[in-house]
Amino acid sequence: MKTETYNPSRLEVEVAEALAELAPQLQEKLSVFKITNVQKDVSIDNPTVTFQLKDQDGDKHELVLRVYQKPDPVI
């Protein structure tokens, strides 16, 4: 499938949405961090998924994933 739009691309949007939905499965893999909130912004170029976490000491952390699709190679 040829990508016609990259700002954001359909692939970027779908991957960002999938990452946000996978938070419960991700939580199972984390030893001392608890996911307290997940936010996604799929309206921007290079959508983001932000995970807010709390560690065993009660300290808050934020992890931001940015989804970036490289342009298709010209052949």
C-alpha positions in Angstrom: 0.0 0.0 0.0 1.4 3.4 -1.0 1.4 5.9 1.8 -0.1 9.1 0.5 -0.2 11.1 3.7 2.4 11.2 6.5 1.1 14.0 8.7 0.1 11.7 10.4 0.0 8.6 8.4 -2.7 5.9 8.9 0.0 3.5 10.0 1.2 6.0 12.7 -2.3 6.5 14.0 -3.2 2.8 14.1 0.1 1.9 15.9 -0.3 4.7 18.5 -3.9 3.7 19.2 -2.8 0.0 19.5 0.0 1.0 22.0 -2.5 2.9 24.1 -4.9 -0.1 24.1 -2.1 -2.5 25.1 -1.6 -0.7 28.4 -3.1 -3.5 30.5 -0.8 -6.1 28.9 2.2 -3.8 29.3 1.3 -3.3 33.0 1.6 -7.1 33.5 5.2 -6.9 32.4 6.3 -4.0 34.7 7.8 -5.1 38.0 7.7 -1.9 40.2 5.8 0.6 38.1 2.0 1.1 38.0 0.5 2.7 34.9 -1.8 5.4 36.3 -2.9 7.1 33.1 -2.5 6.7 29.3 -3.0 9.6 26.9 -2.7 9.5 23.1 -2.6 12.3 20.6 -3.2 10.9 17.1 -4.1 14.3 15.6 -0.5 15.5 15.2 2.3 14.5 12.9 4.2 11.7 14.6 1.4 10.8 17.1 2.3 10.4 20.8 1.3 8.0 23.5 2.1 9.2 27.0 2.2 6.8 29.9 2.0 8.2 33.4 3.4 5.8 36.0 4.1 5.6 39.7 6.9 3.5 41.2 7.0 1.6 44.4 8.1 4.7 46.4 5.1 6.7 45.1 7.3 8.8 42.7 5.6 9.8 39.5 7.2 9.2 36.1 6.1 10.0 32.5 7.1 8.1 29.4 6.3 9.5 26.0 6.4 7.3 22.9 6.4 9.1 19.5 5.4 7.1 16.5 7.3 8.0 13.4 6.9 6.4 9.9 9.9 6.9 7.6 8.9 7.9 4.1 8.6 5.0 1.6 11.8 4.5 -0.3 11.8 5.7 -3.9 12.5 2.7 -6.2 
